[in-house]
Amino acid sequence: VNLRSYKPYLPQSCLQGSTGSDSSVEEDSSHSNAQSESHTALSLSVTGEAPALHVLTPTRATMLVMNMKNSIKTAEAEPMEFMRLHAKVIGFALHAVRAQKGMLDLFVGDHVHASFNASRKCVQHAVAAVKTATTLKQGKLDKGMEVNVAVCGGKVL
């Protein structure tokens, strides 16, 4: 597998130990041992003729990240109220993302990650993500409930 075209998308530690002059990198001390072990395991699959790399092609996509403001404070003070608000916000985010042909990829705690044109075709992905972000920011949520939203775009695998 020629890793040259995938290099910008992979953690540098994944490329350690692979063959070819293009893939050698210096040891990065910013990783914990667990992260390095995880990347080493990935490196074995990447450099061991992993079939997935033969079908992955770079494409342009837009990502959206949202989180609920003051959620920890609310969860600590009123756990049941937080659970109600959380369900409402996640449902609202799911509807907003789907309305613009995006894909809700993940939600963890009070964070939501969505993609546009990554796993589902969306020609005007940047416009769709910005429309979604606007909907989320201007949404009619319960009193005092607000969200932060960020949008970024570029090449992804």
SELO-97494 format. One line per 2 residues: number of its first residue (from 1); their letters; for each residue x, y, z of C-alpha. Coordinates in Angstrom, 2 decimals, decimal comma, always signed. Each point is the difference from the previous one (the first is absolute). Layout:
NUM	A	X/Y/Z; ...
END
This chain:
1	VN	+0,00/+0,00/+0,00; +1,39/+3,40/-0,93
3	LR	-0,68/+2,18/+3,04; +1,06/+3,24/-1,71
5	SY	-3,56/+0,99/-0,95; -1,36/-0,92/+3,45
7	KP	+2,72/+1,68/+2,06; -1,91/+3,27/+0,65
9	YL	-2,93/-1,96/+1,46; +1,79/-2,40/+2,34
11	PQ	+1,66/+0,61/+3,37; +3,73/+0,09/-0,65
13	SC	+0,58/-2,89/+2,41; -2,06/-2,23/-2,33
15	LQ	+2,71/+0,42/-2,59; +2,84/-1,09/+2,30
17	GS	+1,52/-3,29/-0,90; -1,57/-0,08/-3,45
19	TG	+2,10/-0,68/-3,04; +1,09/+2,58/-2,49
21	SD	+1,93/+3,21/+0,42; -3,12/+2,11/-0,26
23	SS	-1,57/-1,35/+3,15; +2,76/+0,37/+2,59
25	VE	-0,64/+2,53/+2,71; +1,72/+0,91/+3,22
27	ED	-1,30/-1,15/+3,39; -2,69/+2,39/+1,26
29	SS	+0,20/+0,45/+3,76; -3,47/+1,59/+0,20
31	HS	-1,72/-3,42/+0,08; -0,70/-1,99/+3,13
33	NA	+1,04/-3,66/+0,02; -3,62/-1,08/-0,55
35	QS	-0,33/+2,31/-3,02; +3,30/-1,24/-1,42
37	ES	-1,10/-3,63/+0,44; -3,29/+0,79/-1,71
39	HT	+1,78/+1,66/-2,92; +2,46/-2,89/-0,19
41	AL	-2,91/-2,43/-0,33; -1,47/+2,20/-2,74
43	SL	+3,44/+0,22/-1,62; +0,09/-3,77/-0,30
45	SV	-3,34/-0,04/-1,78; +0,93/+2,99/-2,17
47	TG	+3,38/-1,35/-1,03; -1,17/-3,61/-0,12
49	EA	-1,85/+0,48/-3,28; -3,21/+1,10/+1,71
51	PA	-2,79/-0,39/-2,59; -1,77/+3,16/+1,20
53	LH	+2,80/+2,26/-1,23; -0,50/-1,24/-3,55
55	VL	-3,56/+1,34/-0,10; +0,34/+3,20/+2,04
57	TP	+0,27/+3,09/-2,13; +0,32/+3,56/+1,25
59	TR	-3,12/+2,12/-0,37; -1,06/+3,44/+1,13
61	AT	-2,42/+0,11/+2,92; -1,25/+2,33/+2,71
63	ML	-0,24/-0,90/+3,67; -2,20/+1,55/+2,66
65	VM	+0,56/-0,22/+3,75; -2,58/+1,16/+2,54
67	NM	-0,09/+0,00/+3,78; -2,47/+1,19/+2,61
69	KN	+1,00/+3,07/+2,03; +0,01/-0,38/+3,80
71	SI	-0,93/-3,66/-0,22; +2,26/-1,17/+2,84
73	KT	-1,40/+2,64/+2,33; -3,55/-1,07/-0,89
75	AE	+0,83/-3,71/+0,32; +1,51/+0,50/+3,45
77	AE	-2,85/+2,18/+1,29; -2,95/-1,79/-1,61
79	PM	+0,91/-3,41/-1,51; -3,54/-0,88/-1,11
81	EF	-0,48/+3,40/-1,62; +3,32/-0,42/-1,79
83	MR	-1,08/-3,39/-1,37; -3,23/+1,55/-1,33
85	LH	+1,88/+2,91/-1,59; +2,67/-2,31/-1,39
87	AK	-2,57/-2,19/-1,75; -1,71/+3,09/-1,43
89	VI	+3,25/+1,56/-1,29; +1,27/-3,26/-1,55
91	GF	-3,36/-0,52/-1,72; +0,03/+3,59/-1,25
93	AL	+3,57/-0,41/-1,31; -0,86/-3,27/-1,74
95	HA	-2,98/+1,62/-1,75; +2,06/+3,07/-1,05
97	VR	+2,85/-2,13/-1,39; -2,31/-2,35/-1,91
99	AQ	-1,97/+2,92/-1,45; +3,20/+1,13/-1,77
101	KG	+1,00/-3,51/-1,18; +2,75/-0,32/+2,61
103	ML	+0,89/-2,98/+2,12; -0,06/+0,06/+3,80
105	DL	+3,18/-2,00/+0,57; +0,33/+0,08/+3,75
107	FV	-1,24/+1,51/+3,20; +1,87/-0,33/+3,26
109	GD	-1,32/+1,74/+3,08; -1,00/+3,47/-1,10
111	HV	+2,05/-0,08/-3,25; -1,35/-0,76/-3,48
113	HA	+2,15/-0,68/-3,07; -1,56/+0,07/-3,46
115	SF	+1,47/-0,31/-3,47; -1,09/+1,26/-3,38
117	NA	+1,29/-1,80/-3,13; +2,15/-2,46/+1,96
119	SR	-2,10/-3,17/+0,28; -3,05/+1,28/-1,89
121	KC	+0,15/+2,00/-3,23; -0,81/+3,70/+0,48
123	VQ	+1,14/+2,18/-2,90; -0,33/+3,36/+1,78
125	HA	+1,38/-1,34/+3,28; +1,44/+3,29/+1,28
127	VA	-3,29/+1,84/-0,56; -1,93/-2,85/+1,61
129	AV	+2,25/+0,02/+3,07; -0,30/+3,76/+0,43
131	KT	-3,80/-0,19/-0,34; -0,03/-2,73/+2,64
133	AT	+2,21/+2,07/+2,30; -2,31/+2,98/-0,41
135	TL	-3,04/-2,16/+0,79; +1,71/-1,36/+3,11
137	KQ	+1,04/+3,46/+1,23; -3,41/+1,56/-0,64
139	GK	-2,01/-3,01/+1,15; -2,86/+0,32/+2,43
141	LD	+1,40/-1,89/+2,96; -1,09/+0,17/+3,61
143	KG	+0,62/+3,21/+1,92; +3,68/+0,38/+0,80
145	ME	+1,11/-2,81/-2,33; +2,50/+1,07/-2,63
147	VN	+2,48/-1,82/-2,20; +3,46/+0,71/-1,39
149	VA	+0,57/-1,02/-3,61; +3,15/-0,23/-2,14
151	VC	+0,33/-0,88/-3,68; +3,15/-0,97/-1,90
153	GG	+0,70/-1,47/-3,39; +2,74/-1,55/-2,07
155	KV	+1,24/-3,30/-1,39; -0,85/-3,19/+1,90
157	L	+0,39/-3,72/-0,61
END
